[in-house]
């Protein structure tokens, strides 16, 4: 493994741990040339997951986009990043376990909203406002009314 600090290709493994319920391995390495430590991950190579957008275009699933949207929706709610990462991990696992190579962006949005609602209601409404493309206050009021009826 190439050292990110000096570029040397020789390193020794200091520690290995299973992560993501055994689907990946985290390794702490030490460079033999500069003695600096760094972390690498090994993950099972999976087939591509294609997202079908509303306009019919297709693109590769990008967990980073979902995470970015969740962080934005969480705003100042003091929700730990690990909570959002766990949500995205669970979502990706569900999508890959469904055995479909293509999934509609609407399906992804609905699943994210369902999970986010249990985490934080403000983040849920903020995410929903972007996902549903709210145009005015009436759109917000409709979602809020639905939320209060469910409780």
C-alpha positions in Angstrom: 0.0 0.0 0.0 1.4 3.4 -1.0 2.1 5.8 1.9 0.1 9.0 1.5 2.9 11.0 3.1 6.1 9.9 1.4 4.9 7.6 -1.4 6.8 4.5 -0.3 5.0 1.3 -1.2 6.2 -0.7 1.8 4.1 -0.6 5.0 3.3 -3.0 7.8 -0.2 -3.6 9.2 -0.4 -2.6 12.8 -4.1 -3.4 13.4 -7.0 -5.0 11.4 -10.7 -4.7 12.3 -13.9 -5.9 10.7 -16.3 -3.1 10.0 -19.8 -2.6 8.4 -21.0 -5.9 9.8 -18.1 -7.8 8.3 -18.4 -6.4 4.8 -15.2 -4.4 5.1 -11.8 -4.4 6.9 -10.1 -1.4 8.4 -6.4 -1.6 8.6 -4.0 0.7 10.5 -0.6 0.7 8.7 2.8 2.2 9.4 5.1 3.2 6.6 8.5 1.5 6.8 10.3 4.6 5.3 8.8 7.6 7.3 7.2 5.7 10.2 3.9 7.7 9.8 0.6 5.8 10.3 -2.4 5.8 8.0 -5.6 3.9 7.6 -6.8 1.8 4.7 -10.1 0.0 4.0 -10.8 -3.1 2.1 -14.4 -3.6 0.8 -16.0 -6.2 -1.3 -16.4 -4.9 -4.8 -20.1 -4.7 -5.6 -21.8 -4.1 -8.9 -22.9 -0.6 -9.8 -26.2 0.7 -8.5 -27.9 3.0 -11.0 -30.2 5.8 -9.9 -32.9 6.7 -12.4 -33.6 10.4 -12.0 -37.1 12.0 -12.5 -36.1 13.2 -16.0 -35.2 9.6 -17.0 -31.5 10.1 -16.9 -29.3 7.6 -15.1 -26.3 8.0 -12.9 -24.3 6.0 -10.4 -25.5 5.9 -6.8 -23.5 8.4 -4.8 -23.8 8.1 -1.1 -21.9 11.4 -0.7 -24.8 13.3 -2.3 -27.3 11.8 0.2 -25.0 12.5 3.1 -24.5 16.1 1.9 -28.3 16.6 1.7 -28.7 15.2 5.2 -26.1 17.4 6.7 -27.7 20.4 5.1 -31.1 19.4 6.3 -29.8 18.8 9.8 -28.6 22.4 9.8 -28.1 23.4 13.4 -29.9 20.5 15.0 -26.8 19.1 16.5 -27.3 15.7 15.0 -24.0 13.7 15.0 -22.4 13.0 11.6 -22.3 9.3 12.6 -26.1 9.3 12.8 -26.3 10.4 9.2 -23.6 8.0 8.1 -25.4 5.1 9.7 -28.6 6.2 7.9 -26.8 6.2 4.5 -25.1 2.9 5.3 -28.5 1.3 6.1 -30.1 2.8 3.0 -27.3 1.5 0.7 -27.4 -1.9 2.3 -31.2 -2.1 1.7 -30.9 -1.0 -1.9 -28.1 -3.5 -2.7 -30.0 -6.3 -0.9 -33.1 -5.6 -3.0 -31.2 -7.2 -6.0 -32.2 -4.4 -8.4 -29.5 -2.8 -10.3 -31.6 0.3 -10.9 -33.6 2.3 -8.4 -35.7 5.4 -8.9 -34.5 8.6 -7.2 -38.1 8.9 -5.8 -37.7 5.6 -4.0 -34.4 6.7 -2.5 -36.0 10.0 -1.3 -38.9 8.2 0.3 -36.7 5.8 2.1 -34.5 8.6 3.4 -37.5 10.6 4.6 -38.9 7.6 6.4 -35.6 7.1 8.3 -35.0 10.8 8.9 -38.5 11.3 10.4 -37.5 9.1 13.4 -34.2 11.0 13.9 -35.3 14.6 13.8 -38.5 16.3 12.7 -36.9 19.6 11.7 -34.4 17.9 9.5 -37.2 15.8 8.1 -39.1 18.9 7.0 -36.0 20.6 5.6 -35.1 17.5 3.6 -38.7 17.1 2.4 -38.8 20.8 1.3 -35.9 20.1 -1.1 -37.0 16.6 -2.1 -40.6 17.7 -2.8 -39.6 21.0 -4.3 -41.9 23.1 -2.1 -43.0 26.2 -3.8 -44.8 28.1 -1.0 -45.8 28.0 2.6 -48.9 25.9 1.8 -46.7 23.0 0.7 -44.9 23.2 4.1 -48.2 23.3 6.0 -49.4 20.2 4.2 -46.4 18.2 5.3 -46.6 19.5 8.9 -50.3 18.6 9.0 -49.5 15.0 7.9 -46.8 14.8 10.6 -49.1 15.9 13.4 -51.8 13.5 12.3 -49.4 10.5 12.5 -48.4 11.3 16.1 
